[in-house]
């Protein structure tokens, strides 16, 4: 029982040391860690390979096209200067000093229906432009956006993880949404404060290849802000509509219209539509722009590196899942009587062990279901609080085995060391703050 946990810690240390001190490429560090953990944990050799290839392929299939499409949209927004017209329009409302808060709020709203990975990919071009125009460090605004997205992604349905957890626990979905929205507000504020007070200490130029003079020149031929927002807004609206149509009450019925919404709102379809809209941003779309050597070609090359690293993280995570280490940790913690802190701690341990917030939510809720009655969590509000507590635990922590860690760091020009300081530590602080809010609420309602 002890060896899998020790091996997990050693694997994480290997990834940290090899990437930070030895400068090993994260792709190889994650693949090596997956093989080493699988072999030393006693998995069958064939199962180790299957887990690595399955995790790698599963990650690519789920977010590969989303990353490519999002990167293409981002390149067209940047090259056409559309991102800068969006930035100017937002800055007029928020003011330069409030860009991190603006990104936190945008992330909080967007990630209610949208996976945080997709939301970050879609919003990062806007975030970069806002950051450049405001003269801020990208580390500040990227972490503000990342943690704003994470707050609702883990605690508020209709994101799949919280919905699955609510179902496993028999919790009322409306109460889970209400409690989740309430707890996610201080979580978002915590993320915003963390980004302003801590993340800002590390400077990252949002677009080091562009000077203010070059930006001014591009602005002369830039599309209107209303047009520039469309490649982002339309995919988000379509994805939101799909989430609404998938709600248990089936507000759009169960016929052809729901199927159409489901098709158009799939993140892959929605972002491909966003790409087509982005093609209208330049004053004149040329063959060179969409060629292998043009804007599209540059975007695909940039996305390729991100996809490979992200998929390697998925491969490592799959090995951990298949080894059963998450279940072992969860079952050991379940024996302790910790009240409302128990679901949080189990979820945090499982999240840290295998990387996926969704898997943490589903696994922890399955472990907690038979414990609700013995622990006295039988009322509707108690079940809702347990569900949200699991969501808060599934934030802790986003590190090397989490695909979101690599999406945030790679799209934000962060090296791995900065990623641990900002994304990993930030999700830890945010998760702990959320747990304290839930504990305080439990004192009054349980």
C-alpha positions as CSV (number, residue, x, y, z in Angstrom):
1,X,0.0,0.0,0.0
2,X,2.9,2.4,0.8
3,X,5.0,1.6,-2.3
4,X,2.6,3.1,-4.9
5,X,2.4,6.3,-3.0
6,X,6.2,6.5,-2.6
7,X,6.6,5.7,-6.3
8,X,4.1,8.5,-7.2
9,X,6.1,11.0,-5.2
10,X,9.4,9.8,-6.8
11,X,7.8,10.1,-10.3
12,X,6.7,13.6,-9.7
13,X,10.1,14.5,-8.3
14,X,11.7,13.0,-11.5
15,X,9.6,15.2,-13.7
16,X,10.3,18.3,-11.7
17,X,14.1,17.7,-11.5
18,X,14.5,16.5,-15.1
19,X,12.7,19.5,-16.6
20,X,14.0,22.2,-14.3
21,X,17.5,21.1,-13.5
22,X,18.5,18.8,-16.3
23,X,16.5,20.9,-18.9
24,X,15.0,17.7,-20.4
25,X,12.1,18.4,-22.8
26,X,8.8,18.0,-20.9
27,X,7.6,15.6,-23.6
28,X,10.3,13.1,-22.9
29,X,10.2,13.7,-19.1
30,X,6.5,12.8,-19.0
31,X,6.9,9.7,-21.3
32,X,9.9,8.4,-19.3
33,X,8.0,9.0,-16.0
34,X,5.0,7.0,-17.4
35,X,7.2,4.0,-18.3
36,X,9.1,4.1,-15.1
37,X,6.0,4.3,-12.9
38,X,4.2,1.6,-14.8
39,X,7.0,-0.9,-14.7
40,X,8.0,-0.3,-11.1
41,X,4.4,-0.4,-9.9
42,X,4.1,-3.9,-11.1
43,X,1.8,-3.3,-14.1
44,X,2.1,-5.9,-16.9
45,X,4.5,-4.6,-19.5
46,X,1.9,-4.7,-22.2
47,X,-0.5,-2.8,-20.0
48,X,2.1,-0.1,-19.5
49,X,2.4,0.5,-23.3
50,X,-1.4,0.4,-23.7
51,X,-1.9,3.0,-21.0
52,X,0.7,5.3,-22.5
53,X,-0.6,5.0,-26.0
54,X,-4.2,5.1,-24.9
55,X,-3.6,8.2,-22.7
56,X,-1.7,9.9,-25.4
57,X,-4.2,9.2,-28.1
58,X,-7.2,9.9,-25.8
59,X,-5.8,13.4,-25.0
60,X,-5.0,14.2,-28.6
61,X,-8.5,13.1,-29.7
62,X,-10.2,15.2,-27.0
63,X,-8.3,18.5,-27.3
64,X,-6.0,18.2,-30.3
65,X,-8.2,19.8,-32.9
66,X,-9.4,22.3,-30.3
67,X,-5.8,23.4,-29.7
68,X,-5.0,23.7,-33.4
69,X,-8.3,25.5,-34.2
70,X,-7.8,27.8,-31.2
71,X,-4.2,28.6,-32.2
72,X,-5.3,29.4,-35.8
73,X,-7.9,31.8,-34.5
74,X,-5.3,33.3,-32.2
75,X,-2.8,33.8,-35.0
76,X,-5.5,35.5,-37.3
77,X,-6.5,37.7,-34.4
78,X,-2.9,38.7,-33.8
79,X,-1.7,39.0,-37.4
80,X,-4.8,41.0,-38.5
81,X,-4.5,43.2,-35.3
82,X,-8.1,42.1,-34.4
83,X,-6.9,41.2,-30.9
84,X,-5.7,44.8,-30.3
85,X,-9.0,46.3,-31.3
86,X,-10.7,44.0,-28.8
87,X,-8.1,45.0,-26.2
88,X,-8.8,48.6,-26.7
89,X,-12.5,48.2,-26.3
90,X,-12.2,46.2,-23.1
91,X,-9.6,48.5,-21.7
92,X,-12.0,51.5,-22.1
93,X,-14.4,49.7,-19.7
94,X,-12.0,48.2,-17.2
95,X,-9.1,50.5,-17.2
96,X,-5.5,49.4,-17.6
97,X,-5.0,48.6,-13.9
98,X,-8.0,46.2,-13.8
99,X,-7.1,43.8,-16.7
100,X,-6.3,40.9,-14.3
101,X,-9.7,41.3,-12.6
102,X,-11.4,41.5,-16.0
103,X,-9.7,38.2,-17.1
104,X,-10.7,36.5,-13.8
105,X,-14.3,37.5,-14.3
106,X,-14.3,36.5,-18.0
107,X,-12.8,33.1,-17.0
108,X,-15.4,32.6,-14.2
109,X,-18.3,33.1,-16.6
110,X,-16.8,31.2,-19.6
111,X,-15.9,28.0,-17.7
112,X,-19.3,27.4,-16.4
113,X,-20.2,25.5,-19.6
114,X,-16.8,25.3,-21.2
115,X,-13.8,23.0,-20.3
116,X,-11.1,25.2,-18.8
117,X,-8.6,23.9,-21.4
118,X,-10.8,25.1,-24.3
119,X,-11.7,28.3,-22.6
120,X,-8.0,29.2,-22.0
121,X,-7.1,28.4,-25.7
122,X,-10.0,30.6,-26.9
123,X,-9.4,33.6,-24.6
124,X,-5.6,33.7,-24.5
125,X,-5.2,35.7,-27.7
126,X,-7.5,38.4,-26.2
127,X,-5.6,38.2,-22.9
128,X,-2.2,38.7,-24.7
129,X,-3.5,41.7,-26.5
130,X,-5.0,43.2,-23.3
131,X,-1.8,42.5,-21.4
132,X,0.4,44.1,-24.1
133,X,-1.7,47.2,-24.4
134,X,-1.9,47.6,-20.6
135,X,1.9,47.1,-20.2
136,X,1.5,44.2,-17.8
137,X,3.3,40.9,-17.4
138,X,1.7,38.0,-19.1
139,X,2.3,35.9,-16.0
140,X,-0.2,38.1,-14.1
141,X,-3.1,38.0,-16.5
142,X,-2.6,34.4,-17.7
143,X,-2.8,33.1,-14.1
144,X,-5.8,35.4,-13.4
145,X,-7.5,33.9,-16.4
146,X,-6.4,30.4,-15.6
147,X,-7.6,30.5,-12.0
148,X,-10.8,32.3,-13.0
149,X,-11.6,29.4,-15.4
150,X,-10.6,26.8,-12.8
151,X,-13.0,28.2,-10.2
152,X,-16.2,27.3,-12.0
153,X,-14.8,24.4,-14.1
154,X,-14.4,22.3,-11.0
155,X,-17.4,23.4,-8.9
156,X,-20.3,24.5,-11.2
157,X,-22.4,22.3,-13.5
158,X,-23.0,21.9,-16.4
159,X,-19.3,21.2,-16.6
160,X,-19.3,17.3,-16.8
161,X,-17.2,16.7,-13.7
162,X,-19.5,18.4,-11.2
163,X,-22.6,16.9,-13.0
164,X,-21.2,13.4,-12.6
165,X,-20.3,14.0,-9.0
166,X,-23.8,15.3,-8.2
167,X,-25.3,12.2,-9.9
168,X,-23.1,9.8,-7.9
169,X,-24.1,11.4,-4.7
170,X,-27.7,11.9,-5.5
171,X,-27.4,15.7,-4.9
172,X,-29.9,18.2,-6.2
173,X,-28.4,19.8,-9.3
174,X,-30.0,23.2,-8.7
175,X,-28.5,23.3,-5.2
176,X,-25.1,22.2,-6.5
177,X,-25.2,25.0,-9.1
178,X,-26.2,27.6,-6.4
179,X,-23.6,26.5,-3.9
180,X,-21.0,26.1,-6.6
181,X,-21.6,29.6,-7.9
182,X,-21.3,31.1,-4.4
183,X,-18.1,29.3,-3.5
184,X,-16.6,30.0,-6.9
185,X,-16.8,33.8,-6.3
186,X,-14.3,33.8,-3.4
187,X,-12.2,31.2,-5.3
188,X,-12.1,33.6,-8.3
189,X,-11.2,36.5,-6.1
190,X,-8.4,34.5,-4.4
191,X,-7.0,33.7,-7.9
192,X,-7.2,37.3,-8.9
193,X,-5.3,38.5,-5.7
194,X,-2.8,35.7,-6.2
195,X,-2.1,36.8,-9.7
196,X,-1.7,40.5,-8.8
197,X,0.3,40.1,-5.6
198,X,2.4,37.0,-6.5
199,X,2.4,36.1,-10.2
200,X,3.2,39.6,-11.2
201,X,6.7,39.2,-9.7
202,X,7.7,37.1,-12.7
203,X,7.8,39.1,-15.9
204,X,6.8,37.5,-19.2
205,X,6.4,39.7,-22.3
206,X,3.1,38.8,-23.8
207,X,4.3,39.4,-27.4
208,X,8.0,40.1,-27.4
209,X,8.2,40.1,-31.2
210,X,6.0,43.2,-31.5
211,X,6.9,46.8,-30.6
212,X,4.4,49.6,-29.9
213,X,5.3,51.1,-33.3
214,X,4.5,47.8,-35.0
215,X,1.2,47.6,-33.1
216,X,0.2,51.1,-34.2
217,X,1.0,50.2,-37.8
218,X,-1.1,47.1,-37.6
219,X,-4.0,49.0,-36.0
220,X,-4.4,51.0,-39.2
221,X,-5.7,48.0,-41.1
222,X,-7.3,46.2,-38.1
223,X,-10.9,45.0,-38.2
224,X,-13.6,46.6,-36.0
225,X,-13.8,45.3,-32.5
226,X,-17.2,43.9,-33.1
227,X,-15.9,41.7,-35.9
228,X,-12.8,40.7,-34.0
229,X,-14.8,39.4,-31.1
230,X,-16.9,37.1,-33.3
231,X,-14.3,34.2,-33.7
232,X,-14.3,34.0,-29.9
233,X,-17.9,34.8,-29.1
234,X,-19.6,32.6,-31.6
235,X,-17.8,29.3,-30.6
236,X,-18.5,30.1,-26.9
237,X,-22.2,30.7,-27.5
238,X,-22.5,27.5,-29.5
239,X,-20.7,25.5,-26.7
240,X,-22.9,27.1,-24.1
241,X,-26.0,26.2,-26.1
242,X,-24.9,22.6,-26.3
243,X,-24.4,22.5,-22.5
244,X,-27.9,23.9,-22.0
245,X,-29.3,21.3,-24.4
246,X,-27.5,18.5,-22.4
247,X,-29.1,19.6,-19.2
248,X,-31.2,16.8,-17.5
249,X,-34.4,18.8,-18.1
250,X,-33.7,18.8,-21.9
251,X,-34.9,22.4,-22.5
252,X,-34.5,22.0,-26.3
253,X,-36.4,18.7,-26.3
254,X,-35.0,15.5,-27.7
255,X,-35.4,15.9,-31.4
256,X,-33.6,17.2,-34.5
257,X,-33.0,20.7,-33.0
258,X,-31.2,19.3,-30.0
259,X,-29.0,17.1,-32.3
260,X,-28.2,20.2,-34.4
261,X,-27.2,22.2,-31.3
262,X,-25.2,19.2,-30.0
263,X,-23.3,19.1,-33.3
264,X,-22.7,22.8,-33.6
265,X,-21.8,23.2,-29.9
266,X,-19.3,20.4,-29.9
267,X,-16.0,22.2,-29.1
268,X,-14.4,20.8,-32.3
269,X,-17.2,22.0,-34.5
270,X,-17.6,25.3,-32.7
271,X,-13.9,26.2,-33.0
272,X,-13.8,25.1,-36.7
273,X,-16.6,27.6,-37.3
274,X,-14.5,30.1,-35.3
275,X,-11.7,29.5,-37.8
276,X,-13.9,30.2,-40.8
277,X,-15.1,33.4,-39.1
278,X,-11.4,34.4,-38.4
279,X,-10.7,34.1,-42.1
280,X,-12.8,37.2,-42.6
281,X,-10.7,39.3,-40.3
282,X,-7.9,40.4,-42.7
283,X,-8.9,43.1,-45.2
284,X,-8.1,40.5,-47.9
285,X,-7.7,36.8,-47.4
286,X,-4.9,35.5,-49.6
287,X,-3.7,32.0,-50.5
288,X,-0.5,32.6,-48.7
289,X,-2.3,33.2,-45.4
290,X,-3.9,29.8,-45.5
291,X,-0.9,27.9,-46.8
292,X,1.6,25.7,-45.0
293,X,4.1,28.6,-44.9
294,X,1.5,31.3,-44.0
295,X,-0.6,32.2,-41.0
296,X,-2.3,28.8,-40.8
297,X,1.0,27.0,-41.2
298,X,2.6,29.0,-38.4
299,X,-0.4,28.2,-36.2
300,X,-0.2,24.5,-36.9
301,X,3.5,24.3,-36.1
302,X,3.0,26.2,-32.8
303,X,0.1,24.0,-31.9
304,X,2.0,20.8,-32.6
305,X,4.5,21.3,-29.8
306,X,1.7,22.2,-27.3
307,X,-0.3,19.1,-28.3
308,X,2.7,16.7,-28.0
309,X,3.5,18.0,-24.4
310,X,-0.2,18.0,-23.4
311,X,-0.7,14.5,-24.8
312,X,2.4,13.2,-23.0
313,X,0.9,14.5,-19.8
314,X,-2.3,12.6,-20.6
315,X,-0.2,9.4,-21.2
316,X,1.5,9.8,-17.7
317,X,-1.9,10.4,-16.2
318,X,-3.4,7.3,-17.8
319,X,-0.6,5.1,-16.4
320,X,-1.4,6.4,-12.9
321,X,-5.1,5.8,-13.4
322,X,-4.7,2.3,-14.6
323,X,-2.2,1.4,-11.9
324,X,-4.8,1.9,-9.2
325,X,-2.8,4.3,-7.1
326,X,-5.6,6.9,-7.0
327,X,-8.0,4.3,-5.6
328,X,-5.5,3.2,-3.0
329,X,-5.0,6.8,-1.7
330,X,-8.7,7.5,-1.7
331,X,-9.6,4.3,0.2
332,X,-7.0,5.0,2.9
333,X,-8.1,8.6,3.4
334,X,-11.8,7.5,3.5
335,X,-11.1,5.7,6.8
336,X,-10.4,9.0,8.6
337,X,-13.3,10.9,10.1
338,X,-12.7,14.5,8.9
339,X,-16.2,15.8,8.3
340,X,-16.7,18.1,5.3
341,X,-12.9,18.2,4.9
342,X,-12.8,14.5,4.0
343,X,-14.2,14.8,0.4
344,X,-11.9,17.7,-0.2
345,X,-8.8,15.9,1.0
346,X,-9.7,12.7,-1.0
347,X,-10.3,14.7,-4.2
348,X,-7.1,16.7,-3.7
349,X,-5.0,13.5,-3.2
350,X,-6.6,11.8,-6.3
351,X,-6.2,15.0,-8.4
352,X,-2.6,15.4,-7.4
353,X,-2.0,11.7,-8.1
354,X,-3.4,11.4,-11.6
355,X,-3.9,14.9,-13.0
356,X,-7.5,15.0,-14.1
357,X,-10.0,17.1,-12.2
358,X,-12.9,15.3,-13.9
359,X,-11.5,11.9,-12.9
360,X,-10.9,13.2,-9.3
361,X,-14.6,14.4,-9.2
362,X,-16.0,11.1,-10.5
363,X,-13.7,8.8,-8.4
364,X,-14.1,10.7,-5.1
365,X,-17.9,11.0,-5.5
366,X,-18.0,7.2,-6.0
367,X,-15.9,6.6,-2.9
368,X,-18.0,9.1,-0.9
369,X,-21.5,7.8,-1.9
370,X,-21.6,4.9,0.6
371,X,-20.1,7.1,3.3
372,X,-22.7,9.9,3.2
373,X,-25.1,8.3,5.7
374,X,-22.5,7.2,8.3
375,X,-21.0,10.7,8.2
376,X,-24.4,12.3,8.5
377,X,-24.4,14.0,5.1
378,X,-28.0,13.0,4.3
379,X,-29.8,16.4,3.7
380,X,-30.0,18.0,0.3
381,X,-27.8,20.9,1.3
382,X,-25.2,18.5,2.8
383,X,-25.0,16.5,-0.4
384,X,-24.6,19.7,-2.4
385,X,-21.8,20.9,-0.1
386,X,-20.0,17.5,-0.4
387,X,-20.2,17.8,-4.2
388,X,-18.7,21.3,-4.2
389,X,-16.1,20.2,-1.6
390,X,-15.0,17.5,-4.0
391,X,-14.8,20.1,-6.8
392,X,-12.6,22.3,-4.6
393,X,-10.4,19.3,-3.9
394,X,-10.1,18.6,-7.6
395,X,-8.3,21.9,-8.0
396,X,-5.4,20.8,-5.8
397,X,-3.0,20.8,-7.6
398,X,-2.5,21.4,-11.3
399,X,1.0,20.2,-12.0
400,X,3.0,18.1,-14.5
401,X,0.5,15.3,-14.9
402,X,-2.4,17.7,-15.7
403,X,-3.0,18.6,-19.3
404,X,-4.3,22.0,-18.2
405,X,-0.9,22.8,-16.6
406,X,0.8,22.4,-20.0
407,X,-1.9,24.3,-21.8
408,X,-1.5,27.3,-19.5
409,X,2.3,27.2,-19.4
410,X,2.8,26.6,-23.2
411,X,0.3,29.2,-24.3
412,X,1.7,31.7,-21.8
413,X,5.4,31.4,-22.7
414,X,6.2,30.1,-19.2
415,X,9.0,27.7,-18.5
416,X,8.3,24.7,-16.3
417,X,9.9,26.3,-13.2
418,X,7.6,29.3,-13.5
419,X,4.6,27.0,-14.1
420,X,5.2,25.3,-10.7
421,X,5.5,28.6,-8.9
422,X,2.4,30.1,-10.5
423,X,0.0,27.6,-11.9
424,X,0.7,24.8,-9.3
425,X,1.0,27.0,-6.3
426,X,-2.0,29.1,-7.5
427,X,-4.3,26.2,-7.7
428,X,-3.2,25.0,-4.3
429,X,-4.0,28.4,-2.7
430,X,-7.3,28.7,-4.6
431,X,-8.4,25.1,-3.6
432,X,-7.5,25.7,0.1
433,X,-9.4,29.0,0.1
434,X,-12.5,27.3,-1.4
435,X,-12.3,24.5,1.2
436,X,-12.4,27.1,4.0
437,X,-15.4,28.8,2.5
438,X,-17.2,25.5,2.3
439,X,-16.3,24.7,5.9
440,X,-17.6,28.1,7.1
441,X,-20.9,27.5,5.2
442,X,-21.2,24.0,6.7
443,X,-21.0,25.5,10.2
444,X,-24.2,27.4,9.6
445,X,-26.2,25.0,7.4
446,X,-25.3,21.5,8.7
